[in-house]
């Protein structure tokens, strides 16, 4: 459960950073 949540957050973070960049 925690791994799935972390993975989802990581993906969101990457997408967000990519968009900001």
N, CA, C and O of each residue as an XYZ file, in Angstrom:
84
protein
N       0.847     -1.197      0.000
C       0.000      0.000      0.000
C       0.886      1.252      0.000
O       0.682      2.171     -0.794
N       1.857      1.271      0.890
C       2.732      2.442      0.948
C       3.533      2.578     -0.349
O       3.714      3.683     -0.860
N       4.009      1.448     -0.874
C       4.803      1.501     -2.114
C       3.971      2.085     -3.248
O       4.450      2.922     -4.013
N       2.724      1.637     -3.350
C       1.855      2.138     -4.411
C       1.658      3.644     -4.269
O       1.719      4.387     -5.249
N       1.419      4.082     -3.030
C       1.209      5.510     -2.792
C       2.472      6.296     -3.163
O       2.397      7.339     -3.813
N       3.637      5.778     -2.738
C       4.908      6.456     -3.032
C       5.109      6.536     -4.538
O       5.501      7.577     -5.065
N       4.840      5.438     -5.222
C       5.034      5.406     -6.678
C       4.129      6.443     -7.335
O       4.554      7.180     -8.225
N       2.878      6.491     -6.884
C       1.931      7.454     -7.471
C       2.425      8.875     -7.228
O       2.392      9.712     -8.130
N       2.884      9.148     -6.003
C       3.362     10.491     -5.676
C       4.597     10.826     -6.508
O       4.745     11.940     -7.009
N       5.486      9.827     -6.644
C       6.718     10.049     -7.418
C       6.349     10.415     -8.858
O       6.901     11.359     -9.425
N       5.420      9.670     -9.439
C       5.020      9.938    -10.825
C       4.426     11.341    -10.927
O       4.715     12.083    -11.865
N       3.598     11.689     -9.955
C       2.979     13.021     -9.972
C       4.058     14.091     -9.854
O       4.018     15.108    -10.546
N       5.022     13.847     -8.969
C       6.094     14.819     -8.766
C       6.883     15.000    -10.061
O       7.183     16.126    -10.457
N       7.215     13.895    -10.716
C       7.976     13.952    -11.961
C       7.204     14.739    -13.014
O       7.772     15.590    -13.699
N       5.915     14.456    -13.142
C       5.087     15.151    -14.131
C       5.027     16.639    -13.793
O       5.134     17.490    -14.676
N       4.855     16.945    -12.497
C       4.767     18.343    -12.072
C       6.082     19.066    -12.362
O       6.088     20.162    -12.924
N       7.190     18.443    -11.974
C       8.498     19.064    -12.201
C       8.734     19.254    -13.698
O       9.241     20.290    -14.126
N       8.364     18.253    -14.483
C       8.560     18.341    -15.929
C       7.743     19.507    -16.496
O       8.206     20.235    -17.374
N       6.523     19.671    -15.978
C       5.666     20.744    -16.475
C       6.267     22.100    -16.070
O       6.327     23.029    -16.876
N       6.708     22.194    -14.810
C       7.275     23.462    -14.334
C       8.553     23.782    -15.107
O       8.811     24.929    -15.470
N       9.336     22.745    -15.346
C      10.582     22.944    -16.061
C      10.248     23.338    -17.494
O      11.152     23.561    -18.299
